[in-house]
C-alpha cells in the first residue's frame, strides 16, 4: 500500500516557524540551503589580451532566481597575467548595472611578467525573480592584461533560500 502526503508547508512543532515550503511547481525551499547552481567555465586556456582602460567582460553567467527573497552567492576565478602594469577586476550585474565587488590587481614594478589567480566572492540580493547576468570584468590602468592565462576562468552562482 502506498501513501501520498500533500503539503505546501512544514513548521516546527514548538513555535510554528516555517521549516520548509513547497510551491505549486514542486520546488522545495529550505532556508539556508542551495536552491540552484549555475556555472560558466571558459572552454580553454590561453584566452585573449586587453589594454582597455574600460572594463571588458571576460565571461558571464545568467541565473533566474526561483524566490524573490533569495541571496545569490557569486564566486569568480581567473588566471591572468600582466607585465609592468596594474588594473582592476570586478563582478558586475548587467541588468541593474551594479558593481557587486571590485579588487585591485597587478604587477606594480618593472619586474618580469606576473601570473596570478584572481579569486573573488560576493553576495547579491536580487529582490525579485528577474533573470540576472553576472560578468567577470577586468581593465588595465597600464600594461597589457592576459585574460584566462594558463588556468581556467570560471564563474559560479548559488541561489540560497532565505
KARALIN-V727127 format. One record per backbone hydrogen bond with DSSP energy under -1.0 kcal/mol. NH is the residue of the N-H (numbers start at 1). CO is the residue of the C=O. E is the energy in kcal/mol with one decimal. If there is no record, write none. Layout:
nh-><NH NH>
co-><CO CO>
e-><E E>
//
This chain:
nh-><10 12 16 19 20 21 22 23 26 29 32 33 35 38 40 42 46 50 56 58 61 63 70 71 72 73 74 75 76 77 78 80 81 82 86 87 88 89 90 91 92 93 94 98 100 100 101 103 105 107 114 116 118 120 122 124 132 134 135 136 137 138 139 140 141 142 145 146 147 149 154 155 156 157 158 159 160 161>
co-><20 17 12 10 10 29 8 27 23 21 161 30 159 157 155 153 148 145 138 136 134 132 67 160 124 158 122 156 120 154 118 116 146 114 142 105 139 103 137 101 135 98 133 93 91 98 91 89 87 85 82 80 78 76 74 72 63 61 92 59 90 56 88 52 86 86 50 81 48 79 77 40 75 38 73 36 71 33>
e-><-2.8 -2.4 -1.2 -2.9 -1.5 -1.9 -2.3 -2.1 -1.9 -3.0 -3.4 -2.2 -3.5 -2.3 -2.7 -2.7 -1.8 -2.0 -2.5 -3.6 -2.3 -2.4 -1.2 -2.3 -3.2 -2.7 -3.1 -2.7 -2.7 -2.7 -2.0 -2.7 -1.8 -2.2 -1.0 -3.0 -2.0 -2.4 -2.5 -2.4 -2.5 -2.9 -2.4 -1.8 -2.0 -1.0 -1.3 -2.8 -2.3 -3.0 -2.7 -2.8 -3.5 -3.0 -2.2 -2.3 -3.1 -2.9 -2.7 -2.3 -2.9 -2.2 -2.1 -2.6 -3.6 -1.4 -3.1 -3.2 -3.2 -3.1 -2.5 -2.3 -3.1 -2.5 -2.7 -2.6 -3.1 -2.6>
//
